[in-house]
Amino acid sequence: MKVKINKIEHELSDGLNVSQVLEQVPNLPQSGIAVAVNGDVVPKTDWQSLIVKDGDAITVIRAFYGG
């Protein structure tokens, strides 16, 4: 399946959940992040159950301190 992660297209295996996608794509932060799929924020408690589909747009945002 093809998905866009932070506007970059990636080819991944079918049937992956959000956690698996984050593990498989290199250079994505693994902690202190928020994830949205197709514009909807996905709570971390749902990362294991939400299956990513072909054509989904995933946004990964890293939290940081400062101002």
Short mmCIF file of the C-alpha atoms (twelve columns), coordinates in Angstrom:
data_MODEL
# 
_entry.id   MODEL 
# 
loop_
_atom_site.group_PDB 
_atom_site.id 
_atom_site.type_symbol 
_atom_site.label_atom_id 
_atom_site.label_alt_id 
_atom_site.label_comp_id 
_atom_site.label_asym_id 
_atom_site.label_seq_id 
_atom_site.Cartn_x 
_atom_site.Cartn_y 
_atom_site.Cartn_z 
_atom_site.pdbx_PDB_model_num 
ATOM 1  C CA . MET A 1  0.000  0.000  0.000  1 
ATOM 2  C CA . LYS A 2  1.059  3.604  -0.520 1 
ATOM 3  C CA . VAL A 3  0.660  6.148  2.263  1 
ATOM 4  C CA . LYS A 4  1.956  9.667  2.744  1 
ATOM 5  C CA . ILE A 5  3.778  10.373 5.970  1 
ATOM 6  C CA . ASN A 6  4.510  14.049 6.514  1 
ATOM 7  C CA . LYS A 7  3.829  14.582 2.781  1 
ATOM 8  C CA . ILE A 8  6.366  11.939 1.667  1 
ATOM 9  C CA . GLU A 9  5.011  8.841  -0.053 1 
ATOM 10 C CA . HIS A 10 6.012  5.451  1.379  1 
ATOM 11 C CA . GLU A 11 5.330  1.936  0.130  1 
ATOM 12 C CA . LEU A 12 4.379  -0.343 3.045  1 
ATOM 13 C CA . SER A 13 2.877  -3.780 3.594  1 
ATOM 14 C CA . ASP A 14 -0.913 -4.020 3.837  1 
ATOM 15 C CA . GLY A 15 -2.634 -4.465 7.192  1 
ATOM 16 C CA . LEU A 16 -0.247 -2.464 9.387  1 
ATOM 17 C CA . ASN A 17 -1.482 -0.557 12.404 1 
ATOM 18 C CA . VAL A 18 -0.210 2.918  13.312 1 
ATOM 19 C CA . SER A 19 2.429  1.574  15.734 1 
ATOM 20 C CA . GLN A 20 3.817  -0.782 13.096 1 
ATOM 21 C CA . VAL A 21 3.993  2.016  10.538 1 
ATOM 22 C CA . LEU A 22 5.955  4.188  12.970 1 
ATOM 23 C CA . GLU A 23 8.389  1.311  13.585 1 
ATOM 24 C CA . GLN A 24 8.902  0.533  9.892  1 
ATOM 25 C CA . VAL A 25 9.506  4.016  8.524  1 
ATOM 26 C CA . PRO A 26 13.084 5.174  9.173  1 
ATOM 27 C CA . ASN A 27 13.892 8.481  10.836 1 
ATOM 28 C CA . LEU A 28 10.517 8.927  12.538 1 
ATOM 29 C CA . PRO A 29 10.695 9.836  16.220 1 
ATOM 30 C CA . GLN A 30 9.323  7.113  18.495 1 
ATOM 31 C CA . SER A 31 8.485  9.143  21.594 1 
ATOM 32 C CA . GLY A 32 7.029  12.536 22.398 1 
ATOM 33 C CA . ILE A 33 4.931  12.528 19.236 1 
ATOM 34 C CA . ALA A 34 1.358  13.057 18.136 1 
ATOM 35 C CA . VAL A 35 -0.103 11.237 15.130 1 
ATOM 36 C CA . ALA A 36 -2.973 12.233 12.856 1 
ATOM 37 C CA . VAL A 37 -4.433 10.040 10.116 1 
ATOM 38 C CA . ASN A 38 -6.323 11.908 7.391  1 
ATOM 39 C CA . GLY A 39 -6.443 14.991 9.611  1 
ATOM 40 C CA . ASP A 40 -7.851 13.226 12.690 1 
ATOM 41 C CA . VAL A 41 -5.620 12.979 15.763 1 
ATOM 42 C CA . VAL A 42 -5.244 9.367  16.870 1 
ATOM 43 C CA . PRO A 43 -4.853 8.838  20.633 1 
ATOM 44 C CA . LYS A 44 -1.843 6.689  21.490 1 
ATOM 45 C CA . THR A 45 -4.217 4.167  23.055 1 
ATOM 46 C CA . ASP A 46 -5.630 3.538  19.545 1 
ATOM 47 C CA . TRP A 47 -2.321 3.117  17.684 1 
ATOM 48 C CA . GLN A 48 -2.440 -0.686 18.029 1 
ATOM 49 C CA . SER A 49 -6.019 -1.024 16.782 1 
ATOM 50 C CA . LEU A 50 -6.160 1.520  13.932 1 
ATOM 51 C CA . ILE A 51 -5.237 -0.166 10.651 1 
ATOM 52 C CA . VAL A 52 -3.674 2.142  8.073  1 
ATOM 53 C CA . LYS A 53 -5.221 1.923  4.604  1 
ATOM 54 C CA . ASP A 54 -3.888 2.541  1.115  1 
ATOM 55 C CA . GLY A 55 -3.934 6.263  0.349  1 
ATOM 56 C CA . ASP A 56 -3.994 7.426  3.984  1 
ATOM 57 C CA . ALA A 57 -2.182 10.636 4.888  1 
ATOM 58 C CA . ILE A 58 -0.332 10.410 8.195  1 
ATOM 59 C CA . THR A 59 1.113  13.385 10.019 1 
ATOM 60 C CA . VAL A 60 3.678  12.844 12.772 1 
ATOM 61 C CA . ILE A 61 4.458  15.819 14.983 1 
ATOM 62 C CA . ARG A 62 7.136  15.876 17.646 1 
ATOM 63 C CA . ALA A 63 6.484  17.886 20.778 1 
ATOM 64 C CA . PHE A 64 9.251  20.185 21.950 1 
ATOM 65 C CA . TYR A 65 9.787  22.739 24.669 1 
ATOM 66 C CA . GLY A 66 10.454 26.388 24.109 1 
ATOM 67 C CA . GLY A 67 8.670  29.463 23.138 1 
# 
